[in-house]
Amino acid sequence: MVSVPTLLGRPDEQTPREYLYWEYQHGKQQAVRMGPWKGVRFGGTKEPIELYDMRKDIGEKNNVAAAHPDVVRRMREIMEEAREGSAFTQFWPLPEYRRDDIKLDNNIYKTLGRGEGY
């Protein structure tokens, strides 16, 4: 992962991080990048975490979660920790929809529209 010191040509000042976490679709999709691994969860907190080895599978075609339960377990912990204290935690657990069937919750939109949770 690259951040400001590296971009400014001072990589020795870069603080090492264990992982990078992000979410999209108003939190209904989560992702963690940790070393060579990328864990993703689509559709809510009860969906399984898919795991990809980015050294070998940049296109995320081969889900290797079953072969690496320890990595999946850590990804789950990170996803849960990242949500703690979030204003959007009130919306979790979310309805369980898969990728193309994700329906955005009008309550989330209304809350965001009022500027709450920031």
C-alpha positions as CSV (number, residue, x, y, z in Angstrom):
1,M,0.0,0.0,0.0
2,V,1.3,3.4,-0.9
3,S,0.7,6.6,1.1
4,V,2.0,10.1,1.3
5,P,5.6,9.5,2.4
6,T,6.1,7.0,-0.4
7,L,4.5,9.4,-2.9
8,L,6.8,12.2,-1.8
9,G,9.9,10.0,-2.3
10,R,10.5,9.1,1.3
11,P,9.5,5.4,1.6
12,D,11.6,5.0,4.7
13,E,9.1,7.2,6.5
14,Q,6.2,5.1,5.5
15,T,4.3,3.6,8.5
16,P,3.7,-0.1,7.9
17,R,0.1,-1.3,8.1
18,E,-1.3,-4.7,8.6
19,Y,-4.2,-4.1,6.2
20,L,-6.3,-1.8,4.1
21,Y,-10.1,-1.8,4.7
22,W,-12.8,-0.3,2.6
23,E,-16.5,-0.7,1.9
24,Y,-18.8,0.4,-0.8
25,Q,-22.5,0.3,-1.7
26,H,-23.2,2.0,1.6
27,G,-21.5,-0.7,3.6
28,K,-23.2,-3.6,2.0
29,Q,-19.9,-4.7,0.4
30,Q,-16.6,-4.9,2.4
31,A,-13.1,-5.6,1.3
32,V,-9.7,-6.1,3.1
33,R,-6.3,-6.2,1.5
34,M,-3.7,-7.8,3.7
35,G,-0.3,-8.6,2.2
36,P,-1.0,-10.8,-0.9
37,W,-4.6,-11.5,0.2
38,K,-7.8,-9.8,-0.7
39,G,-11.0,-10.7,1.2
40,V,-14.4,-9.5,0.0
41,R,-17.9,-9.9,1.3
42,F,-20.9,-9.0,-0.8
43,G,-24.4,-8.3,0.4
44,G,-24.1,-8.0,4.2
45,T,-22.6,-9.3,7.4
46,K,-23.9,-12.9,7.1
47,E,-22.5,-13.6,3.6
48,P,-19.3,-15.6,3.3
49,I,-16.0,-13.9,2.8
50,E,-14.3,-14.7,-0.5
51,L,-10.5,-14.8,-0.4
52,Y,-8.2,-14.3,-3.3
53,D,-4.4,-14.6,-3.6
54,M,-3.5,-11.4,-5.5
55,R,0.0,-12.7,-6.4
56,K,-1.6,-15.4,-8.5
57,D,-5.1,-14.2,-9.3
58,I,-5.3,-10.5,-10.0
59,G,-8.7,-11.0,-11.7
60,E,-10.2,-12.6,-8.5
61,K,-11.4,-15.7,-10.3
62,N,-10.3,-18.4,-7.8
63,N,-11.9,-18.1,-4.4
64,V,-9.4,-19.9,-2.0
65,A,-11.2,-19.2,1.3
66,A,-11.7,-22.9,2.0
67,A,-8.0,-23.6,1.9
68,H,-7.1,-20.7,4.2
69,P,-9.5,-20.5,7.1
70,D,-7.0,-18.7,9.3
71,V,-6.7,-15.8,6.8
72,V,-10.5,-15.7,6.4
73,R,-10.9,-15.6,10.2
74,R,-8.5,-12.6,10.4
75,M,-10.4,-10.8,7.6
76,R,-13.7,-11.3,9.4
77,E,-12.1,-9.8,12.6
78,I,-10.9,-6.8,10.6
79,M,-14.3,-6.3,9.0
80,E,-16.0,-6.4,12.4
81,E,-13.4,-4.1,14.1
82,A,-13.7,-1.6,11.2
83,R,-17.5,-1.3,11.8
84,E,-17.3,-0.7,15.5
85,G,-18.2,2.8,16.4
86,S,-19.4,3.6,12.9
87,A,-22.6,5.6,12.6
88,F,-23.7,3.1,10.0
89,T,-23.5,0.1,12.4
90,Q,-27.1,0.8,13.2
91,F,-27.9,-0.6,9.8
92,W,-26.2,-3.9,10.4
93,P,-26.7,-6.8,10.0
94,L,-27.9,-5.8,6.6
95,P,-30.3,-7.7,4.4
96,E,-28.5,-10.5,2.7
97,Y,-28.5,-9.9,-1.0
98,R,-25.9,-11.1,-3.5
99,R,-23.9,-8.9,-6.0
100,D,-26.3,-8.0,-8.7
101,D,-29.3,-8.2,-6.4
102,I,-28.2,-5.7,-3.9
103,K,-31.0,-3.4,-3.0
104,L,-30.0,-0.2,-1.3
105,D,-31.9,0.6,1.9
106,N,-33.9,3.8,1.6
107,N,-33.3,4.4,5.3
108,I,-29.6,4.6,4.7
109,Y,-30.2,7.2,1.9
110,K,-32.5,9.3,4.1
111,T,-29.9,9.3,6.9
112,L,-27.1,10.2,4.5
113,G,-29.3,12.9,2.9
114,R,-29.8,14.6,6.3
115,G,-26.1,14.6,6.9
116,E,-26.4,12.3,10.0
117,G,-23.6,9.9,10.9
118,Y,-20.7,12.0,9.8
